[in-house]
Amino acid sequence: MAGFGFRRGGKSAIDEPLSAEQVWSRLLAWQTRREHTQHELKAKLSQLGVTSELAEQSLAKLVDYGLQDDDRCAEGIVRGQLQRGRGRRAIAQRLQQKGLAAEHPALDEQTENLDWVKEAATLLQRRFGDTPIDDLKAQAKRVRFLQYRGFSLTQAIEAMKSLKSN
């Protein structure tokens, strides 16, 4: 394939250092596909063998043009994780994986008025429907499911109680 990112002649990307223009092109291509954090972009550039000085210069240019913003990226991550039914712990972990602070202000801003127990109950309803949760095995399954999704034990138990009372 002679498309973007593939080289002919069997040479790897590390054999020939990328020029500043090539680095800039890669950064633009990555950012147009989806929003990346600076941490992610630095990692991608280092895998290509780009010097840290050239990477810093190119990333600074990207930020100066307003094409990369870690805060904007964090807002998108939090929004996406909330839409997927993730709890606070899972969202914080995802932010850390992307090289951002686990307690990023975007997390607090978007979850300020959020009732985590209600979110957990909605997720349980969506996943398990109206199946009864009378036996301990079914309760444990639901608690594990919610904890896997990033909800606390307390939130999981309260969500199950709220479904039983309805």
DSSP file with accessible surface (Angstrom, degrees, kcal/mol):
  #  RESIDUE AA STRUCTURE BP1 BP2  ACC     N-H-->O    O-->H-N    N-H-->O    O-->H-N    TCO  KAPPA ALPHA  PHI   PSI    X-CA   Y-CA   Z-CA
    1    1 A M              0   0  184      0, 0.0     0, 0.0     0, 0.0     0, 0.0   0.000 360.0 360.0 360.0 136.1    0.0    0.0    0.0
    2    2 A A        +     0   0   64      3,-0.0     3,-0.1     6,-0.0     6,-0.1   0.133 360.0 120.8-106.0  20.3    1.3    3.4   -0.9
    3    3 A G  S >  S-     0   0   42      1,-0.2     3,-1.8     2,-0.1     2,-0.1  -0.021  76.2 -53.4 -76.3-176.6   -1.1    5.3    1.3
    4    4 A F  T 3  S+     0   0  109      1,-0.2    -1,-0.2     3,-0.0     3,-0.1  -0.317 124.5  19.4 -60.2 131.4   -0.4    7.6    4.2
    5    5 A G  T 3  S+     0   0   44      1,-0.2     2,-0.4    -3,-0.1    -1,-0.2   0.381  99.9 104.3  92.7  -5.2    1.9    6.1    6.8
    6    6 A F    <   -     0   0  125     -3,-1.8     2,-0.4     7,-0.0    -1,-0.2  -0.906  52.4-158.0-112.9 138.9    3.4    3.3    4.6
    7    7 A R        -     0   0   71     -2,-0.4     3,-0.4     4,-0.2     2,-0.2  -0.911   8.7-139.4-114.9 143.5    6.8    3.4    3.2
    8    8 A R  S >  S+     0   0  195     -2,-0.4     3,-0.5     1,-0.2    -6,-0.0  -0.557  78.3  48.4 -92.6 160.2    8.1    1.5    0.2
    9    9 A G  T 3  S-     0   0   78     -2,-0.2    -1,-0.2     1,-0.2     3,-0.1   0.519 113.7 -87.9  91.1   4.6   11.5   -0.1    0.0
   10   10 A G  T 3  S+     0   0   78     -3,-0.4     2,-0.3     1,-0.2    -1,-0.2   0.565  82.7 140.7  75.9   6.1   11.4   -1.9    3.3
   11   11 A K    <   -     0   0  114     -3,-0.5    -1,-0.2     1,-0.0    -4,-0.2  -0.650  45.3-134.7 -83.6 139.5   12.8    1.0    5.3
   12   12 A S    >>  -     0   0   57     -2,-0.3     4,-0.9    -3,-0.1     3,-0.7  -0.450  24.7-106.3 -86.8 167.9   11.3    1.7    8.7
   13   13 A A  T 34 S+     0   0   25      1,-0.2     3,-0.1     2,-0.2     5,-0.1   0.782 118.8  57.4 -64.9 -25.3   10.3    5.1   10.0
   14   14 A I  T 34 S+     0   0  117      1,-0.2    -1,-0.2    33,-0.1    34,-0.0   0.801  94.1  66.0 -79.9 -23.9   13.3    5.1   12.3
   15   15 A D  T <4 S+     0   0  106     -3,-0.7    -1,-0.2     1,-0.2    -2,-0.2   0.897 109.4  36.6 -63.1 -41.0   15.8    4.7    9.5
   16   16 A E  S  < S-     0   0   76     -4,-0.9    -1,-0.2    -3,-0.1     2,-0.1  -0.955  90.3-131.1-114.2 117.2   15.0    8.1    8.0
   17   17 A P        -     0   0  113      0, 0.0     2,-0.2     0, 0.0    32,-0.1  -0.396  28.6-112.6 -66.2 142.3   14.2   10.8   10.5
   18   18 A L        -     0   0   14     30,-0.3     2,-0.1    -5,-0.1    -5,-0.0  -0.505  27.8-124.6 -75.2 143.7   11.0   12.7    9.7
   19   19 A S     >  -     0   0   46     -2,-0.2     4,-2.4     1,-0.1     5,-0.2  -0.328  28.6-102.8 -79.1 169.6   11.3   16.3    8.6
   20   20 A A  H  > S+     0   0   46      1,-0.2     4,-2.4     2,-0.2     5,-0.2   0.883 123.9  52.1 -61.1 -37.9    9.5   19.1   10.4
   21   21 A E  H  > S+     0   0  136      2,-0.2     4,-2.3     1,-0.2    -1,-0.2   0.890 109.2  49.0 -66.9 -39.8    7.0   19.2    7.6
   22   22 A Q  H  > S+     0   0   79      2,-0.2     4,-2.3     1,-0.2    -2,-0.2   0.902 111.0  49.9 -66.6 -39.3    6.3   15.5    7.9
   23   23 A V  H  X S+     0   0    0     -4,-2.4     4,-2.6     2,-0.2    -2,-0.2   0.935 111.0  49.5 -62.9 -45.4    5.9   15.7   11.6
   24   24 A W  H  X S+     0   0   45     -4,-2.4     4,-2.5     1,-0.2    -2,-0.2   0.916 110.1  51.2 -60.8 -41.9    3.4   18.6   11.2
   25   25 A S  H  X S+     0   0   62     -4,-2.3     4,-2.4     1,-0.2    -1,-0.2   0.906 110.3  49.0 -62.4 -42.2    1.5   16.6    8.6
   26   26 A R  H  X S+     0   0   30     -4,-2.3     4,-2.7     2,-0.2     5,-0.2   0.927 110.7  50.1 -62.7 -46.3    1.2   13.6   10.9
   27   27 A L  H  X S+     0   0    0     -4,-2.6     4,-2.5     1,-0.2    -2,-0.2   0.924 111.9  47.8 -60.2 -43.8    0.0   15.8   13.8
   28   28 A L  H  X S+     0   0   56     -4,-2.5     4,-1.9     1,-0.2    -1,-0.2   0.912 111.8  50.2 -63.3 -42.0   -2.6   17.4   11.6
   29   29 A A  H  X S+     0   0   18     -4,-2.4     4,-1.2     1,-0.2    -2,-0.2   0.922 112.4  46.6 -63.3 -43.9   -3.8   14.0   10.3
   30   30 A W  H  X S+     0   0   29     -4,-2.7     4,-1.7     1,-0.2     3,-0.3   0.911 112.8  49.3 -64.4 -42.8   -4.0   12.6   13.8
   31   31 A Q  H  < S+     0   0   22     -4,-2.5    -1,-0.2     1,-0.2    -2,-0.2   0.805 106.6  55.7 -70.0 -28.6   -5.9   15.6   15.1
   32   32 A T  H  < S+     0   0  115     -4,-1.9    -1,-0.2    -5,-0.2    -2,-0.2   0.810 106.4  51.5 -74.2 -25.8   -8.4   15.6   12.3
   33   33 A R  H  < S-     0   0  162     -4,-1.2     2,-0.3     1,-0.3    -2,-0.2   0.913 131.8 -29.0 -73.5 -45.2   -9.4   12.0   13.0
   34   34 A R  S  < S-     0   0  108     -4,-1.7     2,-0.3     2,-0.0    -1,-0.3  -0.973  74.4 -81.4-163.8 163.0  -10.0   12.6   16.7
   35   35 A E        -     0   0   57     -2,-0.3     2,-0.3    -3,-0.1    -4,-0.1  -0.571  47.7-168.2 -73.8 128.9   -8.9   14.9   19.6
   36   36 A H        -     0   0    3     -2,-0.3    33,-0.3     3,-0.0     2,-0.2  -0.870  18.5-123.2-115.0 152.3   -5.6   13.7   21.2
   37   37 A T     >  -     0   0    0     -2,-0.3     4,-2.2     1,-0.1     5,-0.2  -0.489  30.6-111.3 -82.6 163.2   -4.0   14.8   24.4
   38   38 A Q  H  > S+     0   0   45      1,-0.2     4,-2.8     2,-0.2     5,-0.2   0.892 119.6  57.6 -61.6 -37.4   -0.4   16.1   24.2
   39   39 A H  H  > S+     0   0  105     59,-0.3     4,-2.1     1,-0.2    -1,-0.2   0.917 107.5  46.6 -59.1 -45.2    0.7   13.0   26.0
   40   40 A E  H  > S+     0   0   26     58,-0.5     4,-2.4     2,-0.2    -1,-0.2   0.911 112.9  49.0 -64.5 -43.8   -0.8   10.8   23.3
   41   41 A L  H  X S+     0   0    0     -4,-2.2     4,-2.5     1,-0.2    -2,-0.2   0.905 110.0  51.1 -65.7 -39.5    0.8   12.8   20.5
   42   42 A K  H  X S+     0   0   80     -4,-2.8     4,-2.5     1,-0.2    -1,-0.2   0.909 110.4  50.1 -61.8 -41.6    4.2   12.8   22.2
   43   43 A A  H  X S+     0   0   42     -4,-2.1     4,-1.8    -5,-0.2    -2,-0.2   0.917 110.9  48.6 -63.6 -43.2    4.0    9.1   22.5
   44   44 A K  H  X S+     0   0   62     -4,-2.4     4,-0.9     1,-0.2    -2,-0.2   0.911 112.8  48.0 -63.4 -41.8    3.0    8.6   18.8
   45   45 A L  H  <>S+     0   0    0     -4,-2.5     5,-2.2     1,-0.2     3,-0.5   0.888 108.7  53.2 -67.7 -37.9    5.9   10.9   17.7
   46   46 A S  H ><5S+     0   0   79     -4,-2.5     3,-1.3     1,-0.2    -1,-0.2   0.861 103.6  57.4 -67.0 -31.8    8.4    9.1   19.9
   47   47 A Q  H 3<5S+     0   0  148     -4,-1.8    -1,-0.2     1,-0.3    -2,-0.2   0.803 105.0  52.3 -65.8 -26.2    7.4    5.8   18.3
   48   48 A L  T 3<5S-     0   0   29     -4,-0.9    -1,-0.3    -3,-0.5   -30,-0.3   0.437 121.4-110.7 -86.9  -1.9    8.3    7.3   15.0
   49   49 A G  T < 5 +     0   0   38     -3,-1.3     2,-0.3     1,-0.3    -3,-0.2   0.693  60.4 159.9  83.6  18.4   11.7    8.3   16.2
   50   50 A V      < -     0   0   16     -5,-2.2    -1,-0.3     1,-0.1    -2,-0.1  -0.560  45.2-110.7 -75.4 136.7   11.0   12.1   16.3
   51   51 A T     >  -     0   0   87     -2,-0.3     4,-2.5     1,-0.1     5,-0.2  -0.307  20.8-120.9 -65.3 151.2   13.4   14.0   18.5
   52   52 A S  H  > S+     0   0   97      1,-0.2     4,-2.6     2,-0.2     5,-0.2   0.856 112.3  55.9 -64.5 -32.4   11.9   15.5   21.6
   53   53 A E  H  > S+     0   0  135      2,-0.2     4,-2.3     1,-0.2    -1,-0.2   0.949 110.5  43.2 -64.7 -46.8   12.9   19.0   20.6
   54   54 A L  H  > S+     0   0   29      1,-0.2     4,-2.5     2,-0.2     5,-0.2   0.901 113.8  52.1 -66.3 -39.0   11.1   18.7   17.2
   55   55 A A  H  X S+     0   0    8     -4,-2.5     4,-2.7     1,-0.2     5,-0.2   0.933 110.0  48.4 -62.8 -44.7    8.1   17.1   18.9
   56   56 A E  H  X S+     0   0   91     -4,-2.6     4,-2.4     2,-0.2    -2,-0.2   0.909 112.2  48.9 -62.6 -42.9    7.9   20.0   21.4
   57   57 A Q  H  X S+     0   0  114     -4,-2.3     4,-2.0     2,-0.2    -1,-0.2   0.928 113.7  45.6 -62.7 -45.3    8.2   22.6   18.7
   58   58 A S  H  X S+     0   0    8     -4,-2.5     4,-2.1     1,-0.2    -2,-0.2   0.898 113.6  48.8 -67.3 -40.4    5.5   21.0   16.6
   59   59 A L  H  X S+     0   0    1     -4,-2.7     4,-2.4    -5,-0.2    -1,-0.2   0.888 109.3  53.0 -67.3 -37.3    3.1   20.5   19.5
   60   60 A A  H  X S+     0   0   46     -4,-2.4     4,-2.7    -5,-0.2    -1,-0.2   0.907 109.2  49.7 -63.2 -39.9    3.6   24.1   20.6
   61   61 A K  H  X S+     0   0   87     -4,-2.0     4,-2.0     2,-0.2    -2,-0.2   0.913 109.4  51.8 -63.8 -41.3    2.7   25.2   17.1
   62   62 A L  H  <>S+     0   0    0     -4,-2.1     5,-2.3     1,-0.2     6,-0.7   0.907 112.4  45.4 -61.7 -42.8   -0.4   23.0   17.2
   63   63 A V  H ><5S+     0   0   55     -4,-2.4     3,-1.6     4,-0.2    -2,-0.2   0.908 109.2  55.8 -67.9 -42.0   -1.5   24.5   20.5
   64   64 A D  H 3<5S+     0   0  136     -4,-2.7    -2,-0.2     1,-0.3    -1,-0.2   0.872 107.5  49.2 -59.6 -37.2   -0.8   28.0   19.3
   65   65 A Y  T 3<5S-     0   0  152     -4,-2.0    -1,-0.3    -5,-0.2    -2,-0.2   0.488 116.0-117.7 -79.5  -4.7   -3.1   27.5   16.3
   66   66 A G  T < 5S+     0   0   41     -3,-1.6    -3,-0.2    -4,-0.2    -2,-0.1   0.694  81.0 122.1  77.9  18.8   -5.8   26.2   18.7
   67   67 A L  S   <S+     0   0   70     -5,-2.3     2,-0.4    -6,-0.2    -4,-0.2   0.590  71.8  40.0 -90.1 -12.3   -5.8   22.8   17.1
   68   68 A Q        +     0   0    5     -6,-0.7     2,-0.3    -5,-0.1    -2,-0.2  -0.993  60.6 164.1-139.4 129.8   -4.9   20.9   20.3
   69   69 A D     >  -     0   0   67     -2,-0.4     4,-2.4   -33,-0.3     5,-0.2  -0.922  26.1-155.8-147.4 117.5   -6.2   21.6   23.7
   70   70 A D  H  > S+     0   0   46     -2,-0.3     4,-2.5     1,-0.2     5,-0.2   0.854  98.0  53.4 -62.5 -34.8   -6.0   19.2   26.6
   71   71 A D  H  > S+     0   0   83      2,-0.2     4,-2.2     1,-0.2    -1,-0.2   0.927 110.0  46.7 -66.4 -42.9   -8.9   20.8   28.4
   72   72 A R  H  > S+     0   0   95      1,-0.2     4,-1.9     2,-0.2    -2,-0.2   0.907 112.8  50.7 -64.2 -39.2  -11.1   20.4   25.3
   73   73 A C  H  X S+     0   0    5     -4,-2.4     4,-2.3     1,-0.2    -2,-0.2   0.914 108.6  51.6 -64.6 -42.6   -9.9   16.8   25.0
   74   74 A A  H  X S+     0   0    0     -4,-2.5     4,-2.8     1,-0.2     5,-0.2   0.901 107.3  53.3 -62.3 -40.4  -10.8   16.1   28.6
   75   75 A E  H  X S+     0   0   69     -4,-2.2     4,-2.5     1,-0.2    -1,-0.2   0.918 110.1  47.9 -61.0 -41.5  -14.3   17.5   28.2
   76   76 A G  H  X S+     0   0   29     -4,-1.9     4,-2.5     2,-0.2    -2,-0.2   0.893 111.1  50.2 -66.4 -39.2  -14.8   15.1   25.2
   77   77 A I  H  X S+     0   0   23     -4,-2.3     4,-2.6     2,-0.2     5,-0.2   0.947 112.8  46.0 -64.0 -47.3  -13.5   12.1   27.1
   78   78 A V  H  X S+     0   0    0     -4,-2.8     4,-2.5     2,-0.2     5,-0.2   0.942 113.9  48.8 -62.0 -47.0  -15.7   12.8   30.1
   79   79 A R  H  X S+     0   0  121     -4,-2.5     4,-2.1    -5,-0.2    -1,-0.2   0.934 113.1  47.4 -59.0 -45.7  -18.8   13.4   27.9
   80   80 A G  H  X S+     0   0   11     -4,-2.5     4,-1.3     1,-0.2    -1,-0.2   0.900 111.9  49.1 -64.1 -41.2  -18.1   10.2   25.9
   81   81 A Q  H  <>S+     0   0   19     -4,-2.6     5,-2.1     1,-0.2    -1,-0.2   0.881 109.6  52.1 -68.3 -37.3  -17.6    8.1   29.1
   82   82 A L  H ><5S+     0   0   36     -4,-2.5     3,-1.5     1,-0.2    -1,-0.2   0.907 107.5  52.5 -63.8 -40.3  -20.8    9.4   30.6
   83   83 A Q  H 3<5S+     0   0  148     -4,-2.1    -1,-0.2     1,-0.3    -2,-0.2   0.808 106.1  54.7 -65.1 -27.6  -22.7    8.5   27.5
   84   84 A R  T 3<5S-     0   0  137     -4,-1.3    -1,-0.3    -5,-0.2    -2,-0.2   0.393 121.5-107.7 -86.4   2.0  -21.3    5.0   27.7
   85   85 A G  T < 5 +     0   0    9     -3,-1.5     2,-0.3     1,-0.2    -3,-0.2   0.845  62.8 158.5  78.5  35.8  -22.6    4.6   31.3
   86   86 A R      < -     0   0   70     -5,-2.1    -1,-0.2     1,-0.1    64,-0.2  -0.680  33.7-129.9 -94.1 147.9  -19.3    4.9   33.1
   87   87 A G     >  -     0   0    0     62,-3.4     4,-2.2    -2,-0.3    64,-0.2  -0.286  34.3 -91.9 -85.9 176.0  -19.0    5.8   36.8
   88   88 A R  H  > S+     0   0   64      1,-0.2     4,-2.6     2,-0.2     5,-0.2   0.882 123.4  51.8 -59.1 -42.2  -16.7    8.5   38.2
   89   89 A R  H  > S+     0   0  128     61,-1.7     4,-2.2     1,-0.2    -1,-0.2   0.910 110.6  48.1 -64.8 -40.6  -13.8    6.0   39.0
   90   90 A A  H  > S+     0   0   14     60,-0.3     4,-2.2    59,-0.2    -1,-0.2   0.895 112.1  49.4 -66.8 -37.9  -13.8    4.7   35.4
   91   91 A I  H  X S+     0   0    0     -4,-2.2     4,-2.3     2,-0.2    -2,-0.2   0.929 110.8  49.6 -67.1 -43.4  -13.9    8.2   33.9
   92   92 A A  H  X S+     0   0   11     -4,-2.6     4,-2.1     1,-0.2    -2,-0.2   0.908 110.8  50.5 -62.0 -39.3  -11.0    9.3   36.2
   93   93 A Q  H  X S+     0   0  113     -4,-2.2     4,-2.2     1,-0.2    -1,-0.2   0.912 108.8  51.6 -65.7 -39.8   -9.0    6.2   35.1
   94   94 A R  H  X S+     0   0   89     -4,-2.2     4,-1.4     1,-0.2    -1,-0.2   0.901 107.8  52.4 -64.1 -40.1   -9.7    6.9   31.4
   95   95 A L  H  <>S+     0   0    0     -4,-2.3     5,-2.6     1,-0.2     3,-0.3   0.918 109.4  49.6 -61.6 -41.8   -8.4   10.5   31.9
   96   96 A Q  H ><5S+     0   0  121     -4,-2.1     3,-1.8     1,-0.2    -2,-0.2   0.888 105.7  56.4 -64.4 -39.1   -5.2    9.1   33.5
   97   97 A Q  H 3<5S+     0   0  111     -4,-2.2    -1,-0.2     1,-0.3    -2,-0.2   0.826 106.1  51.7 -61.3 -30.3   -4.7    6.7   30.6
   98   98 A K  T 3<5S-     0   0   25     -4,-1.4   -58,-0.5    -3,-0.3   -59,-0.3   0.362 125.7-102.4 -88.1   3.8   -4.8    9.7   28.2
   99   99 A G  T < 5S+     0   0   36     -3,-1.8     2,-0.2     1,-0.3    -3,-0.2   0.692  82.9 121.0  86.7  18.4   -2.1   11.5   30.3
  100  100 A L  S   <S-     0   0   19     -5,-2.6    -1,-0.3    -6,-0.2     2,-0.1  -0.682  73.1 -82.9-108.9 167.4   -4.4   13.9   32.1
  101  101 A A    >   -     0   0   62     -2,-0.2     3,-1.1     1,-0.1    -1,-0.1  -0.453  31.8-134.2 -69.2 137.8   -5.1   14.4   35.8
  102  102 A A  T 3  S+     0   0   20      1,-0.3     2,-0.3    -2,-0.1    -1,-0.1   0.857 107.2  47.1 -61.9 -35.5   -7.6   12.0   37.2
  103  103 A E  T 3  S+     0   0  111     -8,-0.1    -1,-0.3     4,-0.1    -2,-0.1  -0.342  83.7 166.8-101.8  51.8   -9.4   14.8   39.0
  104  104 A H    X>  -     0   0   18     -3,-1.1     3,-1.4    -2,-0.3     4,-1.1  -0.359  47.2-119.0 -65.1 143.9   -9.5   17.1   35.9
  105  105 A P  H 3> S+     0   0   75      0, 0.0     4,-2.7     0, 0.0     5,-0.2   0.811 111.8  66.0 -56.1 -28.6  -11.8   20.1   36.3
  106  106 A A  H 3> S+     0   0    2      1,-0.2     4,-2.2     2,-0.2     5,-0.2   0.867  97.4  55.0 -62.3 -33.2  -13.8   18.8   33.3
  107  107 A L  H <> S+     0   0    0     -3,-1.4     4,-1.1     2,-0.2    -1,-0.2   0.936 111.7  42.3 -65.5 -45.3  -14.9   15.8   35.4
  108  108 A D  H  X S+     0   0   79     -4,-1.1     4,-0.6     1,-0.2    -2,-0.2   0.903 113.9  52.6 -67.9 -40.4  -16.2   18.0   38.2
  109  109 A E  H >< S+     0   0  115     -4,-2.7     3,-0.5     1,-0.2     4,-0.3   0.915 114.7  39.8 -62.3 -44.2  -17.9   20.5   35.8
  110  110 A Q  H 3< S+     0   0   59     -4,-2.2    -1,-0.2     1,-0.2    -2,-0.2   0.640 122.5  40.2 -84.1 -14.9  -19.8   17.8   33.8
  111  111 A T  H >< S+     0   0    8     -4,-1.1     3,-1.3    -5,-0.2    -1,-0.2   0.253  80.5 109.4-115.4  13.0  -20.8   15.7   36.8
  112  112 A E  T << S+     0   0  146     -4,-0.6    -2,-0.1    -3,-0.5    -1,-0.1   0.900  91.7  27.0 -57.1 -47.5  -21.6   18.5   39.3
  113  113 A N  T 3  S+     0   0  156     -4,-0.3     2,-0.4    -3,-0.1    -1,-0.3   0.107  94.7 125.3-104.6  22.7  -25.3   17.9   39.3
  114  114 A L    <   -     0   0   46     -3,-1.3     2,-0.9     1,-0.0     3,-0.1  -0.675  54.7-144.3 -89.9 132.3  -25.2   14.3   38.4
  115  115 A D     >  -     0   0   90     -2,-0.4     4,-2.3     1,-0.2     5,-0.2  -0.837  13.3-168.1 -93.9 102.3  -27.0   11.7   40.7
  116  116 A W  H  > S+     0   0   31     -2,-0.9     4,-2.5     1,-0.2     5,-0.2   0.847  84.7  54.3 -64.4 -33.6  -24.6    8.7   40.4
  117  117 A V  H  > S+     0   0   38      2,-0.2     4,-2.6     1,-0.2    -1,-0.2   0.928 109.5  47.6 -66.6 -42.1  -27.1    6.4   42.1
  118  118 A K  H  > S+     0   0  133      2,-0.2     4,-2.6     1,-0.2    -2,-0.2   0.904 111.6  50.8 -64.3 -41.2  -29.7    7.3   39.5
  119  119 A E  H  X S+     0   0   67     -4,-2.3     4,-2.2     2,-0.2    -2,-0.2   0.912 111.4  48.0 -61.2 -42.6  -27.2    6.8   36.7
  120  120 A A  H  X S+     0   0    0     -4,-2.5     4,-2.5     2,-0.2    -2,-0.2   0.904 111.6  49.9 -65.3 -41.0  -26.3    3.4   38.1
  121  121 A A  H  X S+     0   0   10     -4,-2.6     4,-2.6     2,-0.2    -2,-0.2   0.912 110.2  50.4 -64.9 -40.2  -29.9    2.4   38.4
  122  122 A T  H  X S+     0   0   71     -4,-2.6     4,-2.4     2,-0.2    -1,-0.2   0.911 110.8  49.6 -62.5 -41.1  -30.6    3.5   34.8
  123  123 A L  H  X S+     0   0    4     -4,-2.2     4,-2.5     2,-0.2     5,-0.2   0.911 110.8  49.3 -65.3 -42.5  -27.6    1.4   33.7
  124  124 A L  H  X>S+     0   0    1     -4,-2.5     4,-3.2     2,-0.2     5,-0.5   0.916 111.4  49.7 -61.2 -44.1  -28.9   -1.6   35.6
  125  125 A Q  H  X5S+     0   0   73     -4,-2.6     4,-1.6     1,-0.2    -2,-0.2   0.911 113.0  46.7 -61.5 -43.1  -32.3   -1.2   34.1
  126  126 A R  H  <5S+     0   0  160     -4,-2.4    -1,-0.2    -5,-0.2    -2,-0.2   0.886 120.0  38.9 -66.8 -39.7  -30.9   -1.0   30.6
  127  127 A R  H  <5S+     0   0  137     -4,-2.5    -2,-0.2    -5,-0.2    -3,-0.2   0.906 132.3  20.2 -79.5 -44.1  -28.6   -4.0   31.1
  128  128 A F  H ><5S-     0   0   26     -4,-3.2     3,-1.3     1,-0.2    -3,-0.2   0.534  86.0-159.6-108.8  -9.6  -30.8   -6.4   33.1
  129  129 A G  T 3<< -     0   0   35     -4,-1.6    -1,-0.2    -5,-0.5    -2,-0.1  -0.320  61.3 -30.7  66.8-142.3  -34.3   -5.1   32.4
  130  130 A D  T 3  S+     0   0  143      2,-0.0    -1,-0.2    -2,-0.0     3,-0.1   0.146  88.5 139.7 -99.6  18.6  -37.0   -6.2   34.9
  131  131 A T    <   -     0   0   79     -3,-1.3    -3,-0.1     1,-0.1     0, 0.0  -0.397  61.4-102.6 -64.2 138.6  -35.5   -9.5   35.9
  132  132 A P        -     0   0   93      0, 0.0     3,-0.2     0, 0.0    -1,-0.1  -0.284  23.1-157.8 -65.9 149.9  -35.8  -10.1   39.6
  133  133 A I        +     0   0   14      1,-0.1    31,-0.1    27,-0.1    -2,-0.0  -0.405  51.0 123.2-121.7  53.0  -32.9   -9.5   41.9
  134  134 A D        +     0   0  131      4,-0.0    -1,-0.1     5,-0.0     2,-0.1   0.884  55.5  67.0 -83.8 -41.8  -34.0  -11.7   44.8
  135  135 A D  S  > S-     0   0   89     -3,-0.2     4,-1.8     1,-0.1     3,-0.2  -0.431  84.1-119.7 -86.1 159.2  -31.2  -14.1   45.2
  136  136 A L  H  > S+     0   0  137      1,-0.2     4,-2.7     2,-0.2     5,-0.2   0.823 110.0  59.7 -65.1 -32.7  -27.7  -13.3   46.3
  137  137 A K  H  > S+     0   0  170      2,-0.2     4,-2.1     1,-0.2    -1,-0.2   0.924 107.1  45.7 -64.2 -42.9  -26.1  -14.5   43.1
  138  138 A A  H  > S+     0   0   14      2,-0.2     4,-2.0     1,-0.2    -1,-0.2   0.894 113.2  50.4 -67.5 -37.9  -28.1  -12.0   41.0
  139  139 A Q  H  X S+     0   0   43     -4,-1.8     4,-2.4     1,-0.2    -2,-0.2   0.932 110.4  49.0 -64.8 -45.2  -27.3   -9.2   43.4
  140  140 A A  H  X S+     0   0   40     -4,-2.7     4,-2.7     1,-0.2     5,-0.2   0.891 108.8  54.1 -62.6 -38.1  -23.6  -10.0   43.4
  141  141 A K  H  X S+     0   0  105     -4,-2.1     4,-2.2     1,-0.2    -1,-0.2   0.921 110.6  45.7 -62.4 -42.6  -23.7  -10.1   39.6
  142  142 A R  H  X S+     0   0   14     -4,-2.0     4,-2.4     2,-0.2    -2,-0.2   0.895 112.0  50.8 -69.8 -39.1  -25.2   -6.6   39.4
  143  143 A V  H  X S+     0   0   20     -4,-2.4     4,-2.7     2,-0.2     5,-0.2   0.936 111.4  48.1 -63.9 -45.6  -22.8   -5.1   42.0
  144  144 A R  H  X S+     0   0  149     -4,-2.7     4,-2.6     2,-0.2    -2,-0.2   0.913 110.2  53.2 -60.3 -41.7  -19.8   -6.5   40.1
  145  145 A F  H  X S+     0   0   29     -4,-2.2     4,-1.5    -5,-0.2    -2,-0.2   0.941 111.9  44.0 -59.3 -47.5  -21.2   -5.1   36.8
  146  146 A L  H  <>S+     0   0    0     -4,-2.4     5,-2.5     1,-0.2     4,-0.2   0.890 113.2  50.8 -68.5 -37.4  -21.6   -1.6   38.3
  147  147 A Q  H ><5S+     0   0   67     -4,-2.7     3,-1.5     1,-0.2    -1,-0.2   0.898 107.4  53.8 -66.6 -38.2  -18.2   -1.7   40.0
  148  148 A Y  H 3<5S+     0   0  186     -4,-2.6    -1,-0.2     1,-0.3    -2,-0.2   0.862 106.1  54.3 -60.8 -34.5  -16.6   -2.8   36.7
  149  149 A R  T 3<5S-     0   0   47     -4,-1.5   -62,-3.4    -5,-0.2    -1,-0.3   0.445 129.1 -97.0 -81.1  -1.3  -18.3    0.3   35.1
  150  150 A G  T < 5S+     0   0    4     -3,-1.5   -61,-1.7     1,-0.3   -60,-0.3   0.605  78.8 133.4 100.9  11.3  -16.7    2.5   37.7
  151  151 A F      < -     0   0    2     -5,-2.5    -1,-0.3   -64,-0.2   -64,-0.1  -0.676  55.8-112.8 -92.0 152.7  -19.4    3.0   40.3
  152  152 A S     >  -     0   0   34     -2,-0.3     4,-2.3     1,-0.1     5,-0.2  -0.312  25.9-109.6 -78.2 166.1  -18.6    2.6   44.0
  153  153 A L  H  > S+     0   0   83      1,-0.2     4,-2.6     2,-0.2     5,-0.2   0.918 120.0  51.9 -60.5 -43.0  -20.0   -0.2   46.1
  154  154 A T  H  > S+     0   0   98      1,-0.2     4,-2.5     2,-0.2    -1,-0.2   0.922 109.7  48.4 -61.2 -44.9  -22.3    2.2   48.0
  155  155 A Q  H  > S+     0   0   38      1,-0.2     4,-2.3     2,-0.2    -1,-0.2   0.899 111.2  51.1 -62.9 -40.0  -23.7    3.5   44.7
  156  156 A A  H  X S+     0   0    0     -4,-2.3     4,-2.1     2,-0.2    -2,-0.2   0.930 111.8  45.8 -64.1 -45.3  -24.3    0.0   43.4
  157  157 A I  H  X S+     0   0   64     -4,-2.6     4,-2.3     1,-0.2    -2,-0.2   0.925 113.6  48.9 -65.8 -42.9  -26.2   -1.1   46.5
  158  158 A E  H  X S+     0   0   81     -4,-2.5     4,-2.3    -5,-0.2    -1,-0.2   0.883 109.3  53.4 -65.1 -36.7  -28.3    2.1   46.6
  159  159 A A  H  X S+     0   0    0     -4,-2.3     4,-1.7    -5,-0.2    -1,-0.2   0.911 109.4  48.0 -64.1 -41.6  -29.1    1.7   42.9
  160  160 A M  H  X S+     0   0   14     -4,-2.1     4,-2.0     1,-0.2    -2,-0.2   0.905 110.9  51.4 -66.0 -41.1  -30.3   -1.9   43.5
  161  161 A K  H  X S+     0   0  117     -4,-2.3     4,-2.0     1,-0.2    -2,-0.2   0.907 108.1  52.0 -60.4 -42.1  -32.4   -0.7   46.5
  162  162 A S  H  X S+     0   0   37     -4,-2.3     4,-0.7     1,-0.2    -1,-0.2   0.859 109.7  49.0 -66.5 -32.3  -34.0    2.0   44.3
  163  163 A L  H  < S+     0   0   41     -4,-1.7    -1,-0.2     2,-0.2     3,-0.2   0.849 109.5  52.2 -73.0 -35.8  -34.9   -0.6   41.7
  164  164 A K  H  < S+     0   0  111     -4,-2.0    -2,-0.2     1,-0.2    -1,-0.2   0.887 107.9  51.4 -66.1 -36.1  -36.5   -2.9   44.2
  165  165 A S  H  <        0   0   94     -4,-2.0    -1,-0.2    -5,-0.2    -2,-0.2   0.702 360.0 360.0 -77.3 -16.9  -38.6   -0.2   45.7
  166  166 A N     <        0   0  158     -4,-0.7    -3,-0.0    -3,-0.2    -4,-0.0  -0.275 360.0 360.0 -83.9 360.0  -40.0    0.8   42.2
